[in-house]
Amino acid sequence: MCGIFGFKIVKNSQFLQDEEWKSLLRKLFFLSQSRGKEASGLAILRSKEISILRSNQPAEVLLKTSAYKDLLKPSLNVTDDLVLMGHTRLVTNGAASFLENNQPVNRDDITLIHNGIICNFEDLWKKLDSSSFKRKTELDSEVIAAFLRNELNHGKSLEEAVKSFYNVLEGDASIACLFKDKDVLLLSTNTGSLYCARSLTEDSFVFASEKGILDRLLATSLAQRIFKGSQIQRLSPGEILQVSFTQQTPSPQELSSIKIKTENPIEKLKRCSKCILPETFPGIEFDSSGICNICKEYIPYVAYGKDKLEDLCSKYRKKDGTPDCIVALSGGRDSSFALHYLKKEMGMNPIAFTYDWGMVTDLARRNISRLCGQLGVEHILVSANIPQKREFIRQNVQAWLKDPQLGMVTLFMAGDKEFFYHYRKIKQDMNIDLVFFASNRLEQSGFKSGFCGAVEKNGWFAYVPIAQKLKMLRYFALNFLKNPAYINKSLFNSLFSFYCAYVLKHDFRVFFDYIAWDEKQIMDVLKQEYNWEMAVDTSTSWRIGDGTAAFYNYIYYKLAGFSEHDTFLSNQIRSGMINRDEALESAQKNNVARLDSIHEYASLIGFDGKELIKAVEKARPLYAI
């Protein structure tokens, strides 16, 4: 997802006569960076000319360039209305390193900025006359401008053209457009991810992707002078607003040539006679019948039921359609189903929230787009400094390879724990008290903290007793001293992640505490109603939205003889959902190395996929003789 924003100031406005509007633009750029830091761009309309600047750098870099400063200079003494549109990009389609793949899009006399993902953009290009509309970039957003121009050429009005686009769109799109032949700024969204405000004097107009961005902007003394007393308005899904004025990704390497060793020693591991956990599971013990202590201590998962969920929702549900809850949306199956259920079955008005720390897969982004677009749900995406986060992962993977300790693998996932911090900020910004996470208790594994010497018993990792948290800190500290390569630039990020997960107080509700988790029901709904997309390198629907999962589960399986799949399936056995033979069969399929995903992960963090797998293969497993 991306951040889009802009404003219009009429030619007679006092605000237009000085350079204060430049400060407003800078503020909008900085506030919108939370939605994308990989590229940025700007379009300015003055004297019936549209000037465009694109950068493959974040906004904070763009604003310091001479090109940016030169672009603004001619605007100081304009005699027409001034219109600006800005964009901060989170890369989905099209490598940001190629300037033409960044926004604003400019083709067919339409200049456009777009937030969202067009899942069927290839099909939309096929609907257009190839002799008149040739694709110029890898950017999915480009097809919007071409499609709108095609509709306009066939005599349709702007409103009709936009509606036609949304009728064939698969995904989500919040757009702002300028036209060479029309004196209008057009805004529209199919998710509600656009907010605007108009000055009381009607001489200024501003818009952005999030209400929180405009709230913070309008709170500044600069904006107060223009927009004091103005109300922020949300564009509803499907709404079209016309504001009048005068005037490349590297080709994947082939990984199928890598031969993964047959794990014969793993097949010989002693396993629980009830579940499928092996003797290498941290803290496991077997009784005389071969049943493990985890099975004996397990508290079966029983959902509260829909009536209890209704009791909860009824306390917060708003009848005027304004947002009344936040749903943490990873793009995985469970959070996708929770969003669907809360919107369609419970009649709630959710806002979806995603924290992209650099390991949200493109597949997850497309599935998020499908759901939010079809449900008309606003999607707030907080983007980390993704190149930096990936560099942190690279440093920790590099350190781990020097001394492969299973407890330290959790550092690879440290960056995503900041979503605990950001959901609290969004909750405060939106003044919404009800937050849903869609993890389910069948996913509780215990082994990640177990390899650090801590014990989780029938609870989420964030709620383990303080004594167990101290054990984890001690484990990390000892390994940092033992392996100084961990003392790198990621250290403070890792400490902050631990704080977010284990120290901050959490007040979210777990959706599947109320509604029983049923994989078949979930997948039937997602596939039939949303054309939900599966990964090509695995048959399972679990963890396919997480770019780290394929690699860390390969490590756990290779070095410990089990993975998250084994713990997940074991919990299903204990809950009476499947039998042991079914679990063993599923585990055998799900634990096959996902080579394509491992390679993609490796390339994102700056490793060669083949070398990364070879390094893991050389590490000494727990079951080594």
C-alpha positions in Angstrom: 0.0 0.0 0.0 1.0 3.6 -0.4 0.3 7.1 0.9 -1.5 9.6 -1.4 -2.2 13.2 -0.5 -2.5 16.6 -1.9 -4.2 20.0 -1.7 -5.7 22.8 -3.8 -5.3 26.5 -3.0 -7.2 29.1 -5.1 -5.3 31.9 -6.8 -6.7 34.7 -4.6 -5.9 33.0 -1.4 -3.5 34.9 0.9 -1.9 31.5 1.7 -0.8 31.2 -1.9 1.2 34.4 -1.9 4.0 33.2 0.3 6.0 30.0 0.8 3.9 28.6 3.7 2.2 26.1 1.3 5.7 24.5 0.8 5.8 23.8 4.6 2.3 22.2 4.3 3.6 20.0 1.5 6.6 18.9 3.5 4.5 18.1 6.4 2.2 15.9 4.3 5.1 14.1 2.8 6.6 13.3 6.3 3.2 12.2 7.8 2.5 10.0 4.8 5.8 8.2 4.9 4.4 5.8 7.5 2.5 4.2 4.5 5.5 3.7 2.3 9.2 4.6 2.4 10.6 2.9 -0.8 9.9 5.6 -3.3 8.1 9.0 -3.6 6.8 11.4 -6.1 5.0 14.7 -6.7 2.8 16.4 -9.4 2.1 20.1 -9.5 -0.5 21.8 -11.6 0.0 25.5 -12.3 -0.9 27.7 -15.3 -2.5 24.7 -17.0 0.8 22.8 -16.9 1.4 19.6 -14.9 5.0 19.1 -13.7 6.0 15.7 -12.3 8.9 14.5 -10.2 9.5 10.8 -9.3 12.2 9.4 -7.1 13.3 5.9 -6.1 14.2 7.3 -2.7 12.0 7.9 0.3 10.3 11.3 0.7 12.8 12.5 3.3 15.5 12.1 0.7 13.4 13.6 -2.2 12.7 16.8 -0.2 16.5 17.5 0.0 17.2 17.2 -3.7 17.8 20.2 -6.0 15.2 18.7 -8.4 12.5 19.0 -5.8 13.5 22.6 -4.9 13.7 23.5 -8.6 10.2 22.1 -9.2 8.7 24.3 -6.5 10.3 27.6 -7.6 8.0 28.5 -10.5 5.0 28.1 -8.2 5.9 31.1 -6.0 4.1 33.7 -8.0 1.4 31.7 -9.9 -1.7 33.5 -11.1 -3.9 30.4 -11.2 -5.1 27.9 -8.7 -2.4 25.7 -7.3 -3.0 21.9 -7.1 -0.4 19.4 -5.8 -0.5 15.6 -5.4 2.0 13.6 -3.6 2.8 9.9 -3.2 4.9 7.8 -0.9 5.3 4.2 -2.2 5.4 0.8 -0.7 6.5 -1.4 -3.6 4.1 -4.1 -4.8 4.3 -4.3 -8.6 7.3 -2.9 -10.5 10.8 -2.4 -9.1 11.2 1.0 -7.5 14.7 1.3 -8.9 13.2 2.1 -12.3 11.7 5.6 -12.1 9.0 4.9 -14.6 7.6 2.3 -12.1 7.0 5.0 -9.5 4.2 7.5 -9.2 2.6 9.8 -10.2 1.5 7.9 -13.3 1.3 10.1 -16.4 -0.2 8.8 -19.6 -3.0 9.6 -22.0 -3.3 13.2 -20.6 -4.1 11.8 -17.1 -1.9 12.3 -14.1 -2.8 9.9 -11.3 -1.7 8.7 -7.9 -3.0 5.4 -6.6 -3.0 3.6 -3.3 -3.9 -0.1 -3.4 -3.3 -3.2 -5.5 -4.9 -4.1 -8.7 -4.9 -7.9 -8.7 -6.3 -8.3 -12.2 -4.3 -5.6 -14.0 -3.1 -8.0 -16.6 -6.7 -8.8 -17.5 -7.6 -5.1 -17.6 -4.9 -4.4 -20.2 -6.4 -7.1 -22.4 -9.7 -5.3 -22.3 -8.1 -2.3 -24.0 -7.3 -1.8 -27.7 -3.6 -2.7 -27.8 -3.0 -0.4 -30.8 -4.2 2.6 -28.8 -3.0 1.7 -25.3 0.4 0.1 -25.0 1.7 -0.8 -21.6 4.8 1.3 -20.7 5.7 0.1 -17.2 5.5 -2.8 -14.7 3.3 -0.6 -12.5 -0.2 -2.0 -11.9 -1.5 1.6 -11.4 -0.7 2.5 -15.0 -3.8 0.6 -16.3 -6.1 2.9 -14.3 -5.2 5.9 -16.4 -5.4 3.9 -19.7 -8.8 2.5 -18.7 -10.2 5.9 -17.7 -9.0 7.5 -21.0 -10.5 4.6 -23.0 -13.9 5.1 -21.3 -13.7 8.9 -21.8 -12.9 8.4 -25.5 -16.1 6.4 -25.8 -18.1 9.3 -24.6 -18.5 8.4 -20.9 -18.5 11.1 -18.2 -15.8 11.1 -15.6 -18.2 9.6 -13.0 -19.2 6.9 -15.5 -15.6 6.1 -16.4 -14.6 5.7 -12.7 -17.7 3.5 -12.0 -16.8 1.3 -15.0 -13.3 0.8 -13.6 -14.5 -0.2 -10.2 -17.0 -2.6 -11.7 -14.2 -4.6 -13.3 -11.6 -4.1 -10.6 -10.4 -7.0 -8.6 -8.5 -5.4 -5.7 -8.6 -2.0 -4.0 -8.0 1.5 -5.4 -8.0 4.9 -3.8 -7.1 7.4 -6.5 -6.5 11.1 -7.2 -6.4 12.3 -10.8 -5.6 15.4 -12.8 -6.6 15.8 -16.4 -5.0 17.9 -19.2 -8.4 18.6 -20.7 -10.5 19.1 -17.6 -10.2 21.6 -14.7 -11.0 19.1 -12.0 -9.2 17.1 -9.3 -10.9 13.8 -9.0 -10.8 11.7 -5.9 -12.4 8.2 -5.5 -12.0 5.1 -3.4 -13.6 1.6 -3.2 -12.4 1.1 0.4 -12.9 4.4 2.2 -9.2 5.0 2.5 -9.4 8.7 1.6 -10.1 11.7 3.9 -10.4 15.4 3.0 -11.0 18.8 4.6 -12.1 22.1 3.1 -11.3 25.5 4.6 -14.3 27.5 5.8 -13.5 30.2 3.3 -13.6 27.5 0.5 -10.2 28.6 -0.8 -8.3 25.6 0.3 -8.8 21.8 0.1 -6.6 19.0 1.4 -6.7 15.2 1.3 -4.8 12.2 2.6 -5.0 8.4 2.9 -5.7 8.4 6.6 -7.7 10.4 9.1 -4.8 10.3 11.5 -2.6 12.0 8.9 -5.1 14.9 8.5 -5.7 15.1 12.3 -2.0 15.6 12.9 -1.6 18.0 9.9 -4.6 20.2 11.0 -3.3 20.4 14.5 -0.2 22.3 13.4 -0.2 26.1 13.8 0.4 26.4 10.1 -2.7 24.4 9.0 -4.8 26.0 11.8 -4.4 29.3 10.0 -6.1 27.9 6.9 -8.3 25.1 8.1 -9.4 26.2 11.6 -12.9 25.0 12.2 -12.8 22.6 9.3 -14.2 19.1 9.6 -12.5 16.1 8.2 -14.7 14.0 5.9 -14.2 10.4 4.8 -15.0 9.4 1.3 -17.3 6.4 1.5 -16.5 3.2 -0.6 -17.6 3.9 -4.1 -17.8 7.7 -3.6 -16.5 10.1 -6.3 -15.5 13.6 -5.4 -14.7 16.2 -8.1 -12.9 19.4 -6.9 -13.1 22.2 -9.5 -10.4 24.8 -10.1 -9.4 27.3 -12.7 -7.2 26.3 -14.8 11.8 -3.9 -11.8 12.2 -7.0 -9.8 15.3 -9.3 -10.6 14.3 -12.5 -12.3 14.0 -15.4 -9.8 16.9 -17.8 -9.7 16.1 -21.5 -10.3 16.3 -23.3 -7.0 15.0 -26.7 -8.0 18.5 -27.8 -8.7 19.2 -27.8 -4.9 18.8 -31.2 -3.5 17.4 -31.3 0.0 18.7 -34.2 1.9 16.2 -36.9 2.9 15.7 -36.5 6.6 16.0 -40.2 7.6 17.2 -39.4 11.1 14.0 -37.3 11.7 11.8 -40.3 10.9 13.6 -42.2 13.6 12.9 -39.7 16.4 10.8 -40.9 19.2 7.4 -39.1 19.1 4.5 -38.8 21.4 2.0 -41.7 21.0 -0.9 -39.3 21.1 0.3 -36.2 19.2 3.3 -36.0 16.8 5.8 -34.0 18.8 9.3 -35.5 18.9 11.9 -36.0 21.7 13.7 -32.9 20.5 10.8 -30.6 21.6 12.1 -28.4 24.5 11.0 -29.6 27.9 9.2 -32.7 26.6 8.8 -35.8 28.7 7.0 -39.1 28.0 5.2 -41.4 30.4 5.2 -45.2 30.3 2.5 -45.1 27.6 4.5 -42.8 25.4 2.2 -39.8 26.0 4.0 -36.4 26.4 3.6 -33.9 29.2 2.3 -31.3 26.7 -0.7 -33.5 25.9 -1.4 -34.1 29.6 -1.3 -30.4 30.4 -3.2 -29.2 27.4 -6.4 -27.3 27.9 -8.7 -28.1 25.0 -9.7 -25.2 22.8 -13.5 -24.3 23.2 -14.8 -21.2 21.5 -17.2 -18.9 23.4 -19.7 -18.8 20.5 -21.3 -16.3 18.3 -23.7 -15.1 21.0 -20.8 -14.0 23.1 -19.3 -12.3 20.2 -22.6 -10.4 19.6 -22.6 -9.4 23.2 -19.2 -7.9 22.7 -19.9 -6.2 19.4 -23.2 -4.7 20.5 -21.3 -2.6 23.0 -19.3 -0.9 20.2 -21.3 -1.2 17.0 -22.1 2.2 15.4 -25.2 2.5 13.4 -24.1 5.5 11.3 -21.5 3.4 9.4 -18.4 5.0 11.0 -15.6 2.7 12.0 -16.2 0.9 15.2 -13.5 -1.7 15.4 -10.0 -2.4 14.2 -8.9 -5.8 12.7 -5.3 -6.7 12.5 -4.9 -8.0 8.9 -1.8 -9.9 7.9 -3.1 -11.1 4.5 -3.2 -14.7 5.9 -6.3 -16.9 5.9 -7.3 -16.4 9.5 -7.2 -12.6 9.7 -8.8 -12.4 6.3 -11.7 -14.6 7.5 -12.0 -12.6 10.7 -12.4 -9.4 8.7 -15.0 -11.0 6.5 -17.0 -12.4 9.4 -17.0 -9.2 11.5 -18.1 -7.1 8.5 -20.7 -9.5 6.9 -21.9 -11.7 9.7 -21.7 -9.3 12.7 -22.5 -6.1 10.9 -19.5 -4.3 12.2 -17.7 -1.4 10.4 -14.1 -2.4 10.7 -10.9 -0.7 9.7 -8.2 -3.2 8.7 -4.6 -2.6 9.9 -1.4 -4.0 8.6 2.1 -3.4 9.8 4.5 -4.1 6.9 8.0 -4.6 8.3 9.4 -5.8 5.0 8.3 -9.5 5.1 4.6 -9.2 4.2 4.5 -11.1 0.9 3.1 -9.8 -2.3 0.6 -12.6 -2.1 -0.6 -11.3 1.2 -0.8 -7.8 -0.2 -3.0 -9.0 -3.1 -5.3 -11.0 -0.8 -5.6 -7.9 1.5 -6.5 -5.9 -1.6 -9.1 -8.3 -2.7 -10.8 -8.4 0.7 -10.7 -4.7 1.5 -11.8 -3.8 -2.1 -14.8 -6.1 -2.1 -15.9 -5.4 1.5 -15.4 -1.7 1.2 -13.2 -1.6 4.2 -10.6 1.1 4.9 -7.1 -0.3 5.1 -4.5 1.4 7.2 -1.0 0.2 6.4 1.9 1.3 8.6 5.2 0.7 6.7 8.5 0.4 8.5 11.7 1.6 6.9 11.8 -1.6 4.9 15.3 -1.5 3.5 16.5 -0.9 7.1 14.4 -3.7 8.5 15.7 -6.1 5.9 19.2 -5.1 6.7 18.6 -5.9 10.3 17.4 -9.3 9.4 20.5 -9.9 7.2 22.8 -8.9 10.0 21.1 -11.3 12.5 21.0 -14.2 10.0 24.7 -13.6 9.3 25.4 -13.7 13.0 23.3 -16.8 13.5 25.2 -18.7 10.8 28.4 -18.2 12.8 26.8 -20.2 15.7 23.4 -21.7 14.9 21.4 -21.7 18.1 17.7 -22.4 17.7 16.6 -19.9 20.4 18.2 -17.1 18.4 16.1 -17.8 15.3 13.4 -15.6 16.9 15.6 -12.5 16.2 14.8 -13.0 12.5 11.1 -12.2 13.4 11.8 -9.4 15.9 10.8 -6.7 13.4 7.2 -7.7 13.2 6.5 -7.3 17.0 6.2 -3.6 16.5 2.6 -4.2 15.3 1.8 -4.4 19.0 3.0 -0.8 19.3 1.3 0.5 16.2 -2.1 -0.9 16.7 -2.2 1.1 20.0 -1.4 4.3 18.1 -4.1 3.7 15.5 -6.6 2.8 18.2 -5.8 6.2 19.8 -5.8 8.1 16.5 -9.1 6.7 15.4 -10.7 6.8 18.9 -11.7 3.1 18.5 -11.7 0.9 21.6 -12.4 -2.5 20.1 -9.4 -4.3 18.4 -9.4 -7.9 17.0 -6.4 -10.1 16.4 -7.1 -13.3 14.5 -4.5 -15.7 15.9 -6.0 -18.9 17.3 -5.0 -21.0 20.3 -4.3 -24.0 18.1 -1.2 -22.0 16.9 0.3 -21.8 20.3 3.6 -23.7 20.0 5.8 -22.8 23.0 9.0 -24.1 21.4 10.4 -20.7 20.2 10.6 -19.4 23.7 11.3 -22.9 24.9 14.6 -23.0 23.0 15.4 -19.8 25.0 14.8 -21.6 28.3 11.4 -20.1 29.0 8.1 -22.0 29.5 4.7 -21.2 27.9 1.7 -23.2 29.2 -1.6 -22.7 27.6 -1.1 -19.0 27.0 0.0 -16.5 24.4 3.7 -15.8 24.4 3.1 -12.1 25.3 1.5 -13.2 28.6 4.2 -15.5 30.0 5.1 -14.8 33.6 7.9 -12.2 34.3 10.2 -14.9 35.5 10.0 -16.6 32.1 10.6 -13.3 30.3 13.7 -12.8 32.4 14.9 -16.2 31.4 14.6 -15.2 27.8 16.5 -12.0 28.3 19.2 -13.9 30.1 19.4 -16.4 27.2 19.7 -13.5 24.6 22.3 -11.7 26.7 24.5 -14.8 27.0 24.4 -15.5 23.3 25.2 -11.9 22.5 28.3 -12.1 24.6 29.2 -15.5 23.2 28.6 -14.3 19.6 29.4 -10.5 19.3 28.2 -10.5 15.7 24.7 -10.0 17.2 25.9 -6.7 18.6 25.1 -4.8 15.4 22.8 -2.0 14.2 19.7 -4.1 14.8 20.3 -4.4 18.6 18.1 -1.5 19.6 15.4 -2.6 17.2 15.4 -6.1 18.8 15.2 -4.6 22.3 12.3 -2.4 21.2 10.5 -5.4 19.7 10.9 -7.3 23.0 9.4 -4.3 24.8 6.5 -4.2 22.3 5.7 -7.9 22.7 6.5 -8.6 26.4 6.3 -5.3 28.3 3.5 -3.3 26.7 0.0 -4.0 28.0 -2.2 -5.6 25.3 -6.0 -5.1 25.2 -7.0 -6.7 21.9 -9.6 -9.4 21.6 -8.8 -12.7 19.9 -11.4 -13.4 17.3 -11.1 -17.2 17.4 -11.7 -17.2 21.1 -15.3 -16.5 20.1 -15.7 -18.3 16.7 -14.5 -21.8 16.4 -11.6 -22.2 14.0 -12.6 -24.4 11.1 -10.1 -24.5 8.2 -12.6 -25.9 5.6 -15.2 -23.2 6.4 -12.5 -20.5 6.3 -11.0 -21.6 3.0 -14.4 -22.2 1.4 -15.5 -18.6 2.2 -12.2 -17.0 1.1 -12.0 -18.9 -2.2 -15.6 -18.7 -3.2 -16.3 -15.1 -2.2 -12.9 -13.4 -2.7 -11.0 -15.6 -5.2 -8.4 -15.8 -2.4 -5.0 -16.7 -3.8 -2.8 -19.6 -2.6 1.0 -19.9 -2.7 2.4 -21.9 -5.6 5.1 -23.7 -3.6 3.0 -25.4 -0.9 -0.4 -27.0 -0.5 -1.0 -25.5 2.9 -2.8 -22.2 3.4 -1.1 -21.4 6.6 1.7 -18.8 7.0 1.7 -18.1 3.2 1.5 -14.3 3.9 4.6 -14.3 6.1 7.9 -14.0 4.1 10.0 -15.4 7.0 8.0 -18.5 7.7 9.4 -20.8 4.9 13.0 -20.1 6.1 12.6 -20.4 9.8 10.4 -23.5 9.6 13.0 -25.1 7.4 15.6 -24.3 10.1 13.5 -25.8 12.8 12.6 -28.9 10.8 16.2 -29.4 9.7 17.9 -28.9 13.1 15.1 -30.0 15.5 13.1 -32.5 13.5 9.8 -30.5 13.7 8.3 -27.2 12.8 5.3 -25.0 13.5 3.3 -27.4 11.4 3.9 -30.2 13.9 2.8 -28.1 16.9 -0.2 -26.8 15.0 -1.3 -30.3 14.0 -0.6 -31.7 17.5 -3.0 -29.1 19.0 -5.6 -30.1 16.5 -5.2 -33.8 17.6 -5.6 -32.7 21.3 -8.7 -30.8 20.4 -10.3 -33.8 18.6 -10.2 -32.2 15.2 -8.0 -34.7 13.4 -6.4 -38.0 14.3 -2.7 -38.8 14.6 -2.4 -40.5 11.2 -3.9 -37.5 9.5 -1.5 -35.2 11.3 1.5 -37.3 10.4 0.5 -37.3 6.7 -0.1 -33.5 6.7 3.2 -32.8 8.5 5.1 -34.8 5.9 3.6 -32.7 3.1 3.8 -29.3 4.9 7.4 -29.8 6.1 8.7 -30.1 2.5 11.1 -27.2 2.0 9.5 -24.2 0.2 12.4 -23.5 -2.1 10.8 -20.6 -4.0 9.8 -18.8 -0.8 13.2 -19.4 0.8 15.0 -18.0 -2.3 12.7 -14.9 -2.3 13.4 -14.4 1.4 17.1 -14.7 0.8 17.2 -12.3 -2.1 15.2 -9.7 0.0 17.8 -9.7 2.8 20.8 -9.9 0.5 21.8 -13.5 0.6 22.1 -16.1 -2.2 19.3 -18.7 -1.6 21.5 -21.7 -2.5 24.2 -20.6 -0.1 21.7 -20.0 2.7 20.3 -23.5 2.4 23.7 -25.0 2.2 24.7 -23.2 5.4 21.7 -24.6 7.3 22.5 -28.1 6.0 25.9 -27.9 7.5 24.7 -26.9 11.0 24.6 -29.7 13.6 21.1 -30.8 14.4 19.8 -31.7 17.9 19.4 -35.3 17.0 23.0 -35.7 15.7 24.7 -38.8 17.1 
